[in-house]
Each structure stands twice: as C-alpha cells, then as structure tokens.
Amino acid sequence: MRLTGIDLACQRGERGVFANVGFAVESGQALTISGRNGAGKSSLLRMIVGLLPIAAGRLALEGGDPELSIAEQAHYLGHQDALKGSLSVAENLGFWAGFFGLRLADLHVPLATVGLAGLAGLPAAYLSAGQRRRLSIARLIAVPRPIWLLDEPTSTLDAAAQHRLAELMAAHLAGGGLILAASHGSIGLSGAQELRLGEAP
Amino acid sequence: MTPLAALLVRDMRIALRVGGGALMGVLFFLVVVTLIPFAVGPDLVLLKRIGPAILWLAGLLASLLALDRLFAGDRDDGSLDLILMGRAPLELVVAVKGLAHWLTTGLPLVISAPVIGLLLNLDLRAEGALMLTLLVGTPALTFIGLIGAAIAVTLRRGGLLLAVIVLPLTVPILIFGVAAANAAVTGPIPFGTPFTILCALTLASLVVGPFAAAAALRQEME
C-alpha cells in the first residue's frame, strides 16, 4: 500500500495556505508533518480524508481496496475527541466501532490497551483531557484501518501515555499500516520521514 | 451493528439522557397547552373550537426546540468529521438523525396529546383525529427542520435563525394538520381531504429534507 500526494495546494478562503507539497508513504512507513502554526499541517491531514477540498494537485492510494475511498480506509485523530459527555466510555467507543462497521466489537481489549478498562461505565464528561485523548486512540485500536492520520496525537498525553502511543504506532507500522502525523515535536516515531510545511521552496 | 443502527441508538440515548432534548420538548408542549385555558378563560365552547390549533401550534414549537443542536453538537465535538468519513451515505445519516429526533421528541408529543387535550375540552372523536394528524404531521416538521439545522450548523447562535428559516416552511403542514383535525370535529369538509394532503406533504418532506440537509452540510465543509 502506498499513499502519494502530488503538488498539493490548499486554499482557505482567499488565502493560499501551501502549494506544491508532495509526499509518498508506503506500508510500514511513517511521515511526520512539521511547520510553524498556520502552515497547514492540520489542513493537509483534513484534505487527505476529504474534509477539505483539494485546490490543486492530487492524492493517490495504490494497493488499497479499490471499492473504498481513502477516507474509508483511514483513521483521523483530530484536535477534537468526538466524544459525547452523556454517554459512558464504553458506549462512546462502542458507537464508533459500530459506525465504522464492526459488527461485534470486543471493547475490553482496546480499552485495556489505552488503560481505560476500569472506567468503562463512567460518563465521558468526567474524563480528563488526557483520558479523552486516550479514549479516541482506543478507536484506532478497536477498528482496524491501514492509514492513521494523527493531528498532534501527543498533546495532553502524559509521559507514560506518550510512550504507550509510540508502542501502538510501532505495532501498527509493523503490521503493514502507514502513519501520517502532524506534530511540533518528536512523537516517538523512529525512522520517520519528515515533511516541513511553510518554508520557502 | 450496522453504521446507521449504531447512529440511531446513540442519538436516542443522548436525547433521553439528562440534558438531552427529548424531555424538554414534551414539557414545553405540556406547559404551553396548560397555560392556554388560564389565558383564554373557562369558555368551554371556545376552547373546544381552538383546541386543535393550540395543540398543533405548541407541537410545532416543541418539535423545533431541540433541533438546533442536532448537527451543531456533532460539529462542536468533532463527531461530524468522523461521520462524514464513514461509509454510510450522508443523506441516510441525516435521515437517521431525523428519525432519532422524531422518536424522542415527536412521538412523545403524539402520545401525550390526548391527555393534554382534556384540558381543552376535546371529545373522544376530536382526540382521535388530532392524534392521527399529529402522528402523520410531526415527522414532516422534524424533516423540514433538518434543513434549518444543517444550515445553522456553522453559526454559534443558530437557534433563532433555525426558527426564521424553518417556521415559514412548516406553514402548509400547520394549515392542513389543523384543517384535518377541525374537519373531524366540526365539518363541513370531510376529514379525508385535508388529511390526504397532509400525508402527501409528509411524504415529500421525508424525501426532500434529508437531501437538502445533506447538501447544506456538504456545502459547509469548506
């Protein structure tokens, strides 16, 4: 599986955010996207999953399921955690697993993976910011999809959880997945390519 | 569980939990209708004559009450992004959200209408006709409301805008709903004539609503 972007450009309103951005990521590889604030890191990830229109250039996925779009084979972990405060931890995860087409989801394993198994019955409104982020990450574990698009995945996570996330990402890459992560600092991906946005070409 | 069934269950759970919109709609309906006899006075003939109109008007406002958060809530916490990435077609997603909203807001109104109708001196025949018109008409209110909810999703204070957009569109539903209920009580036109038109309006809105709302949501992605 190989995800490529060729001469991509992003336009937000009248403002050109970036242009002529290209990348290529293969199975087992990771790409970190860095750049100053407003350089378009999040916009690039949102473009890949079809949440923003592509102003110029194109995206291509080779070796994926031809019946499905890139977004349908990808997980997007954005700034927002997509959790409902009135639903319990298990109900939140169970909904996303069901919505992404998993028939019988065993929720205990993904919850235990992110260390939330003991809180399964607690309403998500009571979770701390880091726990909410961990619950979002459990979604990536519960529903297998080859492409992970992570937007600042380590923000709000403590050192132990960051380490755990690095292990999960390494396992995902070892299993043939691919990761694109927008980040300011190191997120613990060794051997990742780096794409710097917002610099003069 | 299929994606749409999961969405239906989730939306109904959220609506029925504390802080959800379901209970609010019914309570608003009951409070408004209860206040009318106090305002109008104990004129039983008058109450009986305006009863169906009062119940319909209160039902219309109550079913729009929780509608402005339908998509805005999902947008604010990022759920809408993930829903748009899913494999389920957006039109069906919108329709299922509308169905969940009707089951938790519209259906309780229909069920409570006969009880509250006693306050307005409605007899058994009028109660039955009224319940039937509400049962057929409230889905139309919800599905027309979907369009306004989708348009208002990007606005911080979309509630008022929702009312301004949606209420004029619901006028035909209101006219034929009340006309059918009145026809059953007083005549002279037969119940079937306005009721059939009400059914047609509902069927049309069940189709048009989800497509228009999905188009509005797509437009706002940029």
Interface residues (C-beta under 8 A of the other chain):
Chain A: R46 V49 G50 L51 L52 P53 L68 A71 E72 A74 Y76 G78 H79 Q80 D81 A82 L83 K84 S86 L87 E91 G94 F95 W96 G98 F99 F100 G101 R103
Chain B: M1 T2 P3 A5 A6 L7 V9 R10 R13 I14 R17 V18 G19 G20 D76 D77 G78 S79 D81 L82 I83 L84 M85 G86 R87 A88 M221 E222
